[in-house]
Amino acid sequence: MDYVKLGRTGLEVSKLVLGCMSYGDPHRGNHAWTLPEADSVPFLHRALDAGVNFFDTANVYSDGSSEEIVGKALLAKVPRDQVVIATKVNGRMRPGPNGAGLSRHAILTEIDNSLRRLGTDHVDLYQIHRFDTTVPLEETLQALHDVVVAGKVRYLGASSMWAWQFAKALHLQELHGWTRFSTMQNHYNLLYREEEREMLPLCADEGIGVIPWSPLARGKLTRDWDAETTRSETDEFGKTLYRDSDAEVVAAVARVAERRGVPRAQVALAWVARNPVVTAPIVGATKPQHLEDAIAAVDLELTDDEVAELEAPYEPHSVAGF
């Protein structure tokens, strides 16, 4: 496994992030396809054995049970300082007032809840899980700074939003001397490249580490276009992200993969990872081969001709993912 600095920080992370939305009690939350603890632990331990040190979850995943499983599994195998644990705040954790969002109240409450579930005294990367237009941005940014000062968080990250919103946040952090966002977790893959217009150039200019979610387009880049899975049949959010014309891109991935003699997932991940702005893609794994393909993709180098073939069928999309 290769390691790189996370944006402008001194933190060294693997060039692959294991996304942990797939690990959680299937009876909690609205993801019936998630793996319970006994089935999740082998994936987390295999990732560690392969040199992955970067793990991404969120408070809202499976109603907090993802954080519980991830923290317990990682810290049972390695010392705390050998892993980079990322989690997120914003999603609704309980009904009623103040049960979600990015208010000072929510952030200060949810960081403590996340730490308790993870079984640790700090989070390495604390990310806002989308933009909250209902709260003054200054309130959110100062609260995030305060949890860093308190020692509960080491670095801050953001996720899918308009580039102007991210630029404004970075400006306010600099203006007030608040801890700056170090990362952007955005939607980026061969089926959705709209981030290349503004967000990725902004991140390159500002030295922001980019850790894209859904680099395999929720698995669509790994199988025939019409193939269905348990997750795809029940993933209402995923159904809003892509369209039928994307089938041409999927076919191009299949051709390149067949000529290379490798699984399609490796080709799709290698394409994302080759972008110099990308620090590390976030990959999910619910079958052993998913993780093995992701690990192998770190060393797969595509030719310029292959990249041109993969990119040629792309058609502009409406903005999706936030």
Contacts in CASP RR format, 6 or more apart in sequence:
PFRMAT RR
TARGET T0000
AUTHOR 0000-0000-0000
METHOD contacts of the structure
MODEL  1
MDYVKLGRTGLEVSKLVLGCMSYGDPHRGNHAWTLPEADSVPFLHRALDA
GVNFFDTANVYSDGSSEEIVGKALLAKVPRDQVVIATKVNGRMRPGPNGA
GLSRHAILTEIDNSLRRLGTDHVDLYQIHRFDTTVPLEETLQALHDVVVA
GKVRYLGASSMWAWQFAKALHLQELHGWTRFSTMQNHYNLLYREEEREML
PLCADEGIGVIPWSPLARGKLTRDWDAETTRSETDEFGKTLYRDSDAEVV
AAVARVAERRGVPRAQVALAWVARNPVVTAPIVGATKPQHLEDAIAAVDL
ELTDDEVAELEAPYEPHSVAGF
1 14 0 8 1.000
1 15 0 8 1.000
1 16 0 8 1.000
1 50 0 8 1.000
1 51 0 8 1.000
1 52 0 8 1.000
1 295 0 8 1.000
1 298 0 8 1.000
2 14 0 8 1.000
2 15 0 8 1.000
2 298 0 8 1.000
3 12 0 8 1.000
3 13 0 8 1.000
3 14 0 8 1.000
3 15 0 8 1.000
3 53 0 8 1.000
4 12 0 8 1.000
4 13 0 8 1.000
4 15 0 8 1.000
4 279 0 8 1.000
4 280 0 8 1.000
5 11 0 8 1.000
5 12 0 8 1.000
5 13 0 8 1.000
6 12 0 8 1.000
6 13 0 8 1.000
6 84 0 8 1.000
6 125 0 8 1.000
6 155 0 8 1.000
6 182 0 8 1.000
6 183 0 8 1.000
6 209 0 8 1.000
6 279 0 8 1.000
7 182 0 8 1.000
7 183 0 8 1.000
7 207 0 8 1.000
7 208 0 8 1.000
7 209 0 8 1.000
7 279 0 8 1.000
8 182 0 8 1.000
8 207 0 8 1.000
8 208 0 8 1.000
8 209 0 8 1.000
9 155 0 8 1.000
9 182 0 8 1.000
11 84 0 8 1.000
11 124 0 8 1.000
11 154 0 8 1.000
11 155 0 8 1.000
11 182 0 8 1.000
12 53 0 8 1.000
13 53 0 8 1.000
13 54 0 8 1.000
13 84 0 8 1.000
13 279 0 8 1.000
13 280 0 8 1.000
14 51 0 8 1.000
14 52 0 8 1.000
14 53 0 8 1.000
14 54 0 8 1.000
14 280 0 8 1.000
15 273 0 8 1.000
15 279 0 8 1.000
15 280 0 8 1.000
15 298 0 8 1.000
16 52 0 8 1.000
16 54 0 8 1.000
16 280 0 8 1.000
16 281 0 8 1.000
16 283 0 8 1.000
16 294 0 8 1.000
16 295 0 8 1.000
16 297 0 8 1.000
16 298 0 8 1.000
17 52 0 8 1.000
17 54 0 8 1.000
17 55 0 8 1.000
17 56 0 8 1.000
17 86 0 8 1.000
17 211 0 8 1.000
17 280 0 8 1.000
17 281 0 8 1.000
17 282 0 8 1.000
17 283 0 8 1.000
18 43 0 8 1.000
18 44 0 8 1.000
18 47 0 8 1.000
18 52 0 8 1.000
18 54 0 8 1.000
18 55 0 8 1.000
18 56 0 8 1.000
18 282 0 8 1.000
18 283 0 8 1.000
18 284 0 8 1.000
18 285 0 8 1.000
18 291 0 8 1.000
19 55 0 8 1.000
19 56 0 8 1.000
19 57 0 8 1.000
19 282 0 8 1.000
19 283 0 8 1.000
19 284 0 8 1.000
19 285 0 8 1.000
20 44 0 8 1.000
20 55 0 8 1.000
20 56 0 8 1.000
20 57 0 8 1.000
20 61 0 8 1.000
20 66 0 8 1.000
20 69 0 8 1.000
20 70 0 8 1.000
20 284 0 8 1.000
21 31 0 8 1.000
21 34 0 8 1.000
21 57 0 8 1.000
21 58 0 8 1.000
21 61 0 8 1.000
21 62 0 8 1.000
21 66 0 8 1.000
21 284 0 8 1.000
22 33 0 8 1.000
22 34 0 8 1.000
22 35 0 8 1.000
22 40 0 8 1.000
22 43 0 8 1.000
22 284 0 8 1.000
22 285 0 8 1.000
22 286 0 8 1.000
23 34 0 8 1.000
23 35 0 8 1.000
23 37 0 8 1.000
23 40 0 8 1.000
23 43 0 8 1.000
23 44 0 8 1.000
23 57 0 8 1.000
23 61 0 8 1.000
23 62 0 8 1.000
23 66 0 8 1.000
23 69 0 8 1.000
23 70 0 8 1.000
24 31 0 8 1.000
24 34 0 8 1.000
24 35 0 8 1.000
24 36 0 8 1.000
24 37 0 8 1.000
24 40 0 8 1.000
24 61 0 8 1.000
24 62 0 8 1.000
24 64 0 8 1.000
24 65 0 8 1.000
24 66 0 8 1.000
24 68 0 8 1.000
24 69 0 8 1.000
25 34 0 8 1.000
25 36 0 8 1.000
25 37 0 8 1.000
25 62 0 8 1.000
25 63 0 8 1.000
25 65 0 8 1.000
26 32 0 8 1.000
26 33 0 8 1.000
26 34 0 8 1.000
26 35 0 8 1.000
26 36 0 8 1.000
26 62 0 8 1.000
28 62 0 8 1.000
28 63 0 8 1.000
28 64 0 8 1.000
28 65 0 8 1.000
29 62 0 8 1.000
29 63 0 8 1.000
31 61 0 8 1.000
31 62 0 8 1.000
32 230 0 8 1.000
32 234 0 8 1.000
33 230 0 8 1.000
33 231 0 8 1.000
33 234 0 8 1.000
33 286 0 8 1.000
34 61 0 8 1.000
34 62 0 8 1.000
34 66 0 8 1.000
35 43 0 8 1.000
35 286 0 8 1.000
37 69 0 8 1.000
37 72 0 8 1.000
37 73 0 8 1.000
40 69 0 8 1.000
40 73 0 8 1.000
41 69 0 8 1.000
41 73 0 8 1.000
42 288 0 8 1.000
43 285 0 8 1.000
43 286 0 8 1.000
43 288 0 8 1.000
43 291 0 8 1.000
44 55 0 8 1.000
44 69 0 8 1.000
44 70 0 8 1.000
44 73 0 8 1.000
44 74 0 8 1.000
44 77 0 8 1.000
45 73 0 8 1.000
45 77 0 8 1.000
46 288 0 8 1.000
46 291 0 8 1.000
47 55 0 8 1.000
47 285 0 8 1.000
47 291 0 8 1.000
48 74 0 8 1.000
48 77 0 8 1.000
48 78 0 8 1.000
48 83 0 8 1.000
50 291 0 8 1.000
50 295 0 8 1.000
52 295 0 8 1.000
53 82 0 8 1.000
53 83 0 8 1.000
53 84 0 8 1.000
54 83 0 8 1.000
54 84 0 8 1.000
54 86 0 8 1.000
54 280 0 8 1.000
55 70 0 8 1.000
55 74 0 8 1.000
55 83 0 8 1.000
55 84 0 8 1.000
55 85 0 8 1.000
55 86 0 8 1.000
56 86 0 8 1.000
56 87 0 8 1.000
56 125 0 8 1.000
56 185 0 8 1.000
56 211 0 8 1.000
56 282 0 8 1.000
57 66 0 8 1.000
57 67 0 8 1.000
57 70 0 8 1.000
57 85 0 8 1.000
57 86 0 8 1.000
57 87 0 8 1.000
57 88 0 8 1.000
58 66 0 8 1.000
58 67 0 8 1.000
58 87 0 8 1.000
58 88 0 8 1.000
58 89 0 8 1.000
58 91 0 8 1.000
58 127 0 8 1.000
58 129 0 8 1.000
59 67 0 8 1.000
59 87 0 8 1.000
59 88 0 8 1.000
59 89 0 8 1.000
59 91 0 8 1.000
59 93 0 8 1.000
59 110 0 8 1.000
59 113 0 8 1.000
59 114 0 8 1.000
59 117 0 8 1.000
60 88 0 8 1.000
60 90 0 8 1.000
60 91 0 8 1.000
60 92 0 8 1.000
60 93 0 8 1.000
60 129 0 8 1.000
61 67 0 8 1.000
63 93 0 8 1.000
64 93 0 8 1.000
64 117 0 8 1.000
67 87 0 8 1.000
67 114 0 8 1.000
67 117 0 8 1.000
67 118 0 8 1.000
68 117 0 8 1.000
68 118 0 8 1.000
70 85 0 8 1.000
70 118 0 8 1.000
71 85 0 8 1.000
71 117 0 8 1.000
71 118 0 8 1.000
71 119 0 8 1.000
71 120 0 8 1.000
72 119 0 8 1.000
74 83 0 8 1.000
74 85 0 8 1.000
75 83 0 8 1.000
75 119 0 8 1.000
75 120 0 8 1.000
80 120 0 8 1.000
83 124 0 8 1.000
84 124 0 8 1.000
84 125 0 8 1.000
85 118 0 8 1.000
85 120 0 8 1.000
85 123 0 8 1.000
85 124 0 8 1.000
85 125 0 8 1.000
86 123 0 8 1.000
86 124 0 8 1.000
86 125 0 8 1.000
86 126 0 8 1.000
86 127 0 8 1.000
87 114 0 8 1.000
87 118 0 8 1.000
87 123 0 8 1.000
87 125 0 8 1.000
87 126 0 8 1.000
87 127 0 8 1.000
88 126 0 8 1.000
88 127 0 8 1.000
88 128 0 8 1.000
88 129 0 8 1.000
88 159 0 8 1.000
89 101 0 8 1.000
89 102 0 8 1.000
89 106 0 8 1.000
89 107 0 8 1.000
89 110 0 8 1.000
89 111 0 8 1.000
89 114 0 8 1.000
89 126 0 8 1.000
89 127 0 8 1.000
89 128 0 8 1.000
89 129 0 8 1.000
90 100 0 8 1.000
90 101 0 8 1.000
90 102 0 8 1.000
90 106 0 8 1.000
90 128 0 8 1.000
90 129 0 8 1.000
90 130 0 8 1.000
90 132 0 8 1.000
91 100 0 8 1.000
91 101 0 8 1.000
91 129 0 8 1.000
92 99 0 8 1.000
92 100 0 8 1.000
92 101 0 8 1.000
93 99 0 8 1.000
93 100 0 8 1.000
93 110 0 8 1.000
93 113 0 8 1.000
98 105 0 8 1.000
98 106 0 8 1.000
98 109 0 8 1.000
99 106 0 8 1.000
100 106 0 8 1.000
101 132 0 8 1.000
101 134 0 8 1.000
101 135 0 8 1.000
102 128 0 8 1.000
102 132 0 8 1.000
102 135 0 8 1.000
102 139 0 8 1.000
102 140 0 8 1.000
102 143 0 8 1.000
103 132 0 8 1.000
103 135 0 8 1.000
103 139 0 8 1.000
103 140 0 8 1.000
103 143 0 8 1.000
104 139 0 8 1.000
104 140 0 8 1.000
104 142 0 8 1.000
104 143 0 8 1.000
107 140 0 8 1.000
107 143 0 8 1.000
107 144 0 8 1.000
107 147 0 8 1.000
108 143 0 8 1.000
108 146 0 8 1.000
108 147 0 8 1.000
111 123 0 8 1.000
111 126 0 8 1.000
111 147 0 8 1.000
111 152 0 8 1.000
111 153 0 8 1.000
112 152 0 8 1.000
114 123 0 8 1.000
115 121 0 8 1.000
115 122 0 8 1.000
115 123 0 8 1.000
115 152 0 8 1.000
121 152 0 8 1.000
122 151 0 8 1.000
122 152 0 8 1.000
122 153 0 8 1.000
122 154 0 8 1.000
123 152 0 8 1.000
123 153 0 8 1.000
123 154 0 8 1.000
124 153 0 8 1.000
124 154 0 8 1.000
124 155 0 8 1.000
125 153 0 8 1.000
125 154 0 8 1.000
125 155 0 8 1.000
125 156 0 8 1.000
125 157 0 8 1.000
125 182 0 8 1.000
125 183 0 8 1.000
126 144 0 8 1.000
126 147 0 8 1.000
126 152 0 8 1.000
126 153 0 8 1.000
126 155 0 8 1.000
126 156 0 8 1.000
126 157 0 8 1.000
127 156 0 8 1.000
127 157 0 8 1.000
127 158 0 8 1.000
127 159 0 8 1.000
127 183 0 8 1.000
127 185 0 8 1.000
128 140 0 8 1.000
128 144 0 8 1.000
128 157 0 8 1.000
128 158 0 8 1.000
128 159 0 8 1.000
129 159 0 8 1.000
130 159 0 8 1.000
130 160 0 8 1.000
130 161 0 8 1.000
130 322 0 8 1.000
131 158 0 8 1.000
131 161 0 8 1.000
131 162 0 8 1.000
131 165 0 8 1.000
131 322 0 8 1.000
132 140 0 8 1.000
137 168 0 8 1.000
137 169 0 8 1.000
137 172 0 8 1.000
138 172 0 8 1.000
138 176 0 8 1.000
141 169 0 8 1.000
141 172 0 8 1.000
141 173 0 8 1.000
141 176 0 8 1.000
141 178 0 8 1.000
142 176 0 8 1.000
142 178 0 8 1.000
144 153 0 8 1.000
144 156 0 8 1.000
144 178 0 8 1.000
144 179 0 8 1.000
145 173 0 8 1.000
145 176 0 8 1.000
145 177 0 8 1.000
145 178 0 8 1.000
145 179 0 8 1.000
147 153 0 8 1.000
148 154 0 8 1.000
148 155 0 8 1.000
148 156 0 8 1.000
148 179 0 8 1.000
149 179 0 8 1.000
155 179 0 8 1.000
155 182 0 8 1.000
155 183 0 8 1.000
156 179 0 8 1.000
156 180 0 8 1.000
156 181 0 8 1.000
156 182 0 8 1.000
156 183 0 8 1.000
157 181 0 8 1.000
157 182 0 8 1.000
157 183 0 8 1.000
157 184 0 8 1.000
157 185 0 8 1.000
158 166 0 8 1.000
158 169 0 8 1.000
158 181 0 8 1.000
158 183 0 8 1.000
158 184 0 8 1.000
158 185 0 8 1.000
159 184 0 8 1.000
159 185 0 8 1.000
159 186 0 8 1.000
159 213 0 8 1.000
159 322 0 8 1.000
160 185 0 8 1.000
160 186 0 8 1.000
160 187 0 8 1.000
160 213 0 8 1.000
160 321 0 8 1.000
160 322 0 8 1.000
161 322 0 8 1.000
162 322 0 8 1.000
163 198 0 8 1.000
163 199 0 8 1.000
163 202 0 8 1.000
166 181 0 8 1.000
166 184 0 8 1.000
166 199 0 8 1.000
166 202 0 8 1.000
167 202 0 8 1.000
169 181 0 8 1.000
170 180 0 8 1.000
170 181 0 8 1.000
170 206 0 8 1.000
172 178 0 8 1.000
173 179 0 8 1.000
173 180 0 8 1.000
173 181 0 8 1.000
174 180 0 8 1.000
181 208 0 8 1.000
182 208 0 8 1.000
182 209 0 8 1.000
183 208 0 8 1.000
183 209 0 8 1.000
183 210 0 8 1.000
183 211 0 8 1.000
183 279 0 8 1.000
184 199 0 8 1.000
184 203 0 8 1.000
184 208 0 8 1.000
184 209 0 8 1.000
184 210 0 8 1.000
184 211 0 8 1.000
185 211 0 8 1.000
185 212 0 8 1.000
185 213 0 8 1.000
185 282 0 8 1.000
186 195 0 8 1.000
186 199 0 8 1.000
186 210 0 8 1.000
186 212 0 8 1.000
186 213 0 8 1.000
187 195 0 8 1.000
187 212 0 8 1.000
187 213 0 8 1.000
187 214 0 8 1.000
187 241 0 8 1.000
187 320 0 8 1.000
187 321 0 8 1.000
187 322 0 8 1.000
188 195 0 8 1.000
188 200 0 8 1.000
188 210 0 8 1.000
188 212 0 8 1.000
188 213 0 8 1.000
188 214 0 8 1.000
188 215 0 8 1.000
188 272 0 8 1.000
188 278 0 8 1.000
189 212 0 8 1.000
189 214 0 8 1.000
189 215 0 8 1.000
189 216 0 8 1.000
189 217 0 8 1.000
189 221 0 8 1.000
189 268 0 8 1.000
189 272 0 8 1.000
190 217 0 8 1.000
190 221 0 8 1.000
190 249 0 8 1.000
190 253 0 8 1.000
190 268 0 8 1.000
190 271 0 8 1.000
190 272 0 8 1.000
190 310 0 8 1.000
190 311 0 8 1.000
190 314 0 8 1.000
191 217 0 8 1.000
191 220 0 8 1.000
191 221 0 8 1.000
191 241 0 8 1.000
191 242 0 8 1.000
191 246 0 8 1.000
191 249 0 8 1.000
191 250 0 8 1.000
191 314 0 8 1.000
191 317 0 8 1.000
192 214 0 8 1.000
192 217 0 8 1.000
192 241 0 8 1.000
192 242 0 8 1.000
192 317 0 8 1.000
192 320 0 8 1.000
193 311 0 8 1.000
193 314 0 8 1.000
193 317 0 8 1.000
194 316 0 8 1.000
194 317 0 8 1.000
194 319 0 8 1.000
194 320 0 8 1.000
195 212 0 8 1.000
200 210 0 8 1.000
200 275 0 8 1.000
200 277 0 8 1.000
202 208 0 8 1.000
203 209 0 8 1.000
203 210 0 8 1.000
203 277 0 8 1.000
204 276 0 8 1.000
204 277 0 8 1.000
209 277 0 8 1.000
209 279 0 8 1.000
210 275 0 8 1.000
210 277 0 8 1.000
210 278 0 8 1.000
210 279 0 8 1.000
211 278 0 8 1.000
211 279 0 8 1.000
211 280 0 8 1.000
211 281 0 8 1.000
211 282 0 8 1.000
212 272 0 8 1.000
212 278 0 8 1.000
212 281 0 8 1.000
212 282 0 8 1.000
213 282 0 8 1.000
214 241 0 8 1.000
214 282 0 8 1.000
215 268 0 8 1.000
215 269 0 8 1.000
215 272 0 8 1.000
215 281 0 8 1.000
215 282 0 8 1.000
215 283 0 8 1.000
216 222 0 8 1.000
216 265 0 8 1.000
216 268 0 8 1.000
216 269 0 8 1.000
216 283 0 8 1.000
217 241 0 8 1.000
217 242 0 8 1.000
217 246 0 8 1.000
217 268 0 8 1.000
218 231 0 8 1.000
218 232 0 8 1.000
218 235 0 8 1.000
218 238 0 8 1.000
218 241 0 8 1.000
218 242 0 8 1.000
219 229 0 8 1.000
219 232 0 8 1.000
219 265 0 8 1.000
220 232 0 8 1.000
220 242 0 8 1.000
220 246 0 8 1.000
220 250 0 8 1.000
221 249 0 8 1.000
221 250 0 8 1.000
221 253 0 8 1.000
221 264 0 8 1.000
221 265 0 8 1.000
221 268 0 8 1.000
222 263 0 8 1.000
222 264 0 8 1.000
222 265 0 8 1.000
222 268 0 8 1.000
223 229 0 8 1.000
223 264 0 8 1.000
224 250 0 8 1.000
224 254 0 8 1.000
225 244 0 8 1.000
225 246 0 8 1.000
225 247 0 8 1.000
225 250 0 8 1.000
225 251 0 8 1.000
232 238 0 8 1.000
237 321 0 8 1.000
240 320 0 8 1.000
240 321 0 8 1.000
241 320 0 8 1.000
241 321 0 8 1.000
243 317 0 8 1.000
245 315 0 8 1.000
248 313 0 8 1.000
249 310 0 8 1.000
249 313 0 8 1.000
249 314 0 8 1.000
251 313 0 8 1.000
252 309 0 8 1.000
252 310 0 8 1.000
252 312 0 8 1.000
252 313 0 8 1.000
253 264 0 8 1.000
253 267 0 8 1.000
253 268 0 8 1.000
253 310 0 8 1.000
254 264 0 8 1.000
255 309 0 8 1.000
256 267 0 8 1.000
256 302 0 8 1.000
256 306 0 8 1.000
256 309 0 8 1.000
256 310 0 8 1.000
257 263 0 8 1.000
257 264 0 8 1.000
257 266 0 8 1.000
257 267 0 8 1.000
260 266 0 8 1.000
260 267 0 8 1.000
260 300 0 8 1.000
262 296 0 8 1.000
262 300 0 8 1.000
263 289 0 8 1.000
263 293 0 8 1.000
265 290 0 8 1.000
265 293 0 8 1.000
265 294 0 8 1.000
265 297 0 8 1.000
266 293 0 8 1.000
266 296 0 8 1.000
266 297 0 8 1.000
266 300 0 8 1.000
267 297 0 8 1.000
267 300 0 8 1.000
267 302 0 8 1.000
267 306 0 8 1.000
267 310 0 8 1.000
269 281 0 8 1.000
269 283 0 8 1.000
269 293 0 8 1.000
269 294 0 8 1.000
269 297 0 8 1.000
269 300 0 8 1.000
270 297 0 8 1.000
270 300 0 8 1.000
270 301 0 8 1.000
270 302 0 8 1.000
271 302 0 8 1.000
271 307 0 8 1.000
271 310 0 8 1.000
272 278 0 8 1.000
272 281 0 8 1.000
273 280 0 8 1.000
273 281 0 8 1.000
273 297 0 8 1.000
273 298 0 8 1.000
274 301 0 8 1.000
274 302 0 8 1.000
274 307 0 8 1.000
283 290 0 8 1.000
283 291 0 8 1.000
283 294 0 8 1.000
284 290 0 8 1.000
284 291 0 8 1.000
284 294 0 8 1.000
285 291 0 8 1.000
285 294 0 8 1.000
302 310 0 8 1.000
END
